[in-house]
Structures are given as structure tokens and as C-alpha cells.
């Protein structure tokens, strides 16, 4: 009898926890704007993905003028492009961004986990990985940081043997001019 009660309690807890977890699908039925509720099934999740939620982006998406904050899971499907000219993707401690497509955003701040899978591409200006974060760039994936890449977390780059797919472009620091040296013969007495 005690075993049946324990099994019932475990099943009840599992069922209740699944009721709070929600999945949202971006389908771009009307346009490609992330914030348009008509593009989502079953509903628009907002620019903040809570820890118990999962967002799957199945069509090209664009967001501008705000940050996309991920406490839950955000998956970008194979071949899909997510763009933002001025938005930042902020991956919180419990967050996961699982990219199989292409991310073209101005900045990514990673406190959680970022996977760049298959032939995925991340093309950004700034990347900041904080202590405790995890970044994984898989075999044929590309990770390009145009201005800065600061890693204080754990960064696995598995494709460094095959091609230079982890690339950092940064403006070099200006070189001070060499001191002018005059020979003694050129100094008038």
C-alpha cells in the first residue's frame, strides 16, 4: 500500500510540473517580427522566456528595440535566421540557447548555456560569457565576433582542427609613433 501511495505522489508531482512548462512555436504566419502575436502558436511568450518555458523558432525572426532574455530554452531550428540590429540576447543562469540556424545580433551576454550546432552560425559584434557560463561551438559551426569576445566561462570550440571557424575581428589598438631620433650631425650648433 505504501508503494502505491509513493508512486501516486511521484506521478502527481510529475504531472503538476508538466502543467507549468509551456512550449511556444514561432511560425511567422503574418510577418517575421518576433513580437507579433499572430506569428506564434499557441500564444506570444514575450521577450522574456521564463525558466519553465521553451521557445522553438521555426521561421526567420526579427526583433528590434529590446533585449531577448532567456531563462528557459530557446531553440533556433536548422536553416532559420534570427536577426536584430540593436537587440541583445541575454542568456540567464538557467537559460539555454540551442542554435542550429543563424544568429545575427548585436550582442550576446551569456550567464547560462549556448550551443552552436551542426552548420550553425553566430555572427555578432560583442560576445560576453560570464563566470559559470558554458559555450559550445560544434564541428562545422561558425562563431564570428566582430568587435569583442570576452570569455570568463567555459568555451568549447570543437572545429579548430578543420578550419578557423572561431573568428574574432577587433580593431587593433593604435600603435604609438616611434620617437624621433636626430643624429648629432643634423643638430645645428
C-alpha positions in Angstrom: 0.0 0.0 0.0 2.8 2.4 0.9 4.4 1.8 -2.6 1.2 2.7 -4.3 1.0 6.0 -2.3 4.6 6.8 -3.2 4.0 6.1 -6.9 0.8 8.2 -6.9 2.7 11.1 -5.3 5.6 10.9 -7.8 3.1 10.7 -10.7 1.1 13.7 -9.3 4.3 15.8 -8.9 5.4 15.0 -12.4 2.0 15.8 -13.8 1.8 19.1 -11.9 5.4 20.2 -13.0 4.5 19.5 -16.7 1.4 21.7 -16.4 3.6 24.7 -15.6 6.0 24.0 -18.5 4.9 25.6 -21.8 6.1 25.4 -25.3 5.8 28.2 -27.8 6.4 28.0 -31.6 7.3 30.9 -33.8 5.8 30.2 -37.3 5.9 33.7 -39.0 2.3 33.4 -40.2 1.9 37.1 -40.7 5.4 38.6 -40.9 8.8 38.0 -39.3 8.6 40.2 -36.3 9.2 38.3 -33.0 6.8 40.5 -31.0 3.8 39.9 -33.4 1.3 37.6 -31.5 -0.1 36.4 -34.9 3.2 34.7 -35.6 3.0 32.4 -32.5 1.4 29.2 -31.6 -0.3 28.8 -29.1 0.4 32.4 -27.9 3.0 35.1 -27.8 5.5 34.2 -25.0 7.0 37.7 -24.6 10.6 39.0 -24.7 11.4 37.1 -21.5 11.4 33.3 -21.6 10.8 32.0 -18.1 12.8 29.1 -16.7 9.9 26.6 -17.2 9.2 27.6 -20.8 10.6 26.6 -24.2 10.5 28.6 -27.4 11.2 27.0 -30.7 11.8 29.3 -33.7 10.7 27.6 -36.9 10.8 30.6 -39.2 13.1 33.6 -39.8 12.6 36.1 -36.9 13.5 39.7 -36.3 13.5 41.7 -33.1 14.5 45.3 -32.6 14.5 47.9 -29.8 14.5 45.4 -26.9 16.5 42.5 -25.5 15.5 38.9 -25.7 16.0 37.4 -22.2 16.2 33.6 -21.9 15.7 31.9 -18.5 14.2 28.8 -20.2 15.1 27.2 -23.5 15.2 28.9 -26.9 15.8 26.7 -29.9 16.6 28.1 -33.4 15.8 25.4 -36.0 18.1 24.4 -38.8 18.2 27.0 -41.6 16.4 29.6 -39.6 17.8 33.2 -39.2 17.2 35.3 -36.1 18.2 39.0 -36.6 18.4 42.1 -34.6 20.3 45.3 -35.5 20.3 46.6 -31.9 19.0 43.9 -29.7 20.9 41.7 -27.2 20.2 38.1 -26.4 20.7 37.7 -22.7 21.1 34.1 -21.5 20.4 33.9 -17.8 21.9 31.3 -15.4 19.1 28.8 -16.0 18.8 29.6 -19.7 19.8 27.7 -22.8 20.0 28.9 -26.4 20.3 25.9 -28.7 21.2 27.3 -32.2 21.0 25.2 -35.3 20.3 28.2 -37.6 21.9 31.6 -37.8 22.0 34.3 -35.1 22.8 37.8 -36.5 22.5 40.1 -33.4 24.5 42.9 -32.0 25.4 41.3 -28.7 25.1 38.1 -26.7 25.5 38.1 -22.9 25.9 34.5 -21.6 25.3 33.6 -18.0 23.9 30.1 -18.9 24.5 27.8 -21.8 24.9 28.4 -25.6 25.1 25.6 -28.1 26.1 26.4 -31.7 25.3 23.2 -33.5 25.6 21.4 -36.9 26.4 24.1 -39.6 25.0 26.9 -37.4 26.4 30.4 -37.4 26.6 33.1 -34.8 27.6 36.5 -36.3 27.7 39.2 -33.6 29.5 42.4 -32.7 30.1 41.6 -29.0 30.1 38.3 -27.0 30.4 38.3 -23.2 30.5 35.0 -21.4 30.3 35.4 -17.6 31.7 33.1 -14.9 29.8 29.8 -14.7 28.6 30.0 -18.3 29.1 27.4 -21.0 29.6 27.9 -24.7 29.9 25.1 -27.2 30.8 25.7 -30.9 30.4 22.3 -32.7 32.4 20.8 -35.5 31.1 22.7 -38.6 29.6 25.7 -36.8 30.8 29.2 -37.2 31.2 31.8 -34.4 32.2 35.3 -35.5 32.6 38.2 -33.1 33.3 41.4 -34.9 34.3 43.7 -32.1 34.9 41.7 -28.9 34.8 38.3 -27.4 35.3 38.1 -23.6 35.1 34.6 -22.1 35.1 34.2 -18.3 33.2 30.9 -18.5 33.9 27.6 -20.3 34.2 27.7 -24.1 34.5 24.5 -26.1 35.4 25.0 -29.8 35.4 21.6 -31.4 36.1 22.6 -35.0 39.5 24.2 -34.6 41.3 21.3 -36.4 39.2 21.5 -39.6 39.0 25.3 -40.3 39.3 28.6 -38.5 35.6 28.8 -37.6 36.0 30.7 -34.4 36.9 34.2 -35.5 37.5 37.4 -33.6 37.7 40.6 -35.6 38.8 43.5 -33.5 40.2 46.9 -34.2 43.8 46.8 -33.1 45.0 49.2 -30.5 46.7 52.2 -32.0 50.4 51.9 -32.2 52.2 55.0 -30.7 54.5 56.7 -33.1 58.2 55.9 -32.8 60.3 58.6 -31.1 62.0 60.9 -33.5 65.8 60.4 -33.3 68.1 63.0 -34.6 71.6 62.4 -35.4 74.2 64.7 -34.0 75.2 65.9 -37.4 71.7 67.3 -38.1 71.6 69.4 -34.9 73.0 72.9 -35.6 75.3 74.4 -33.0 
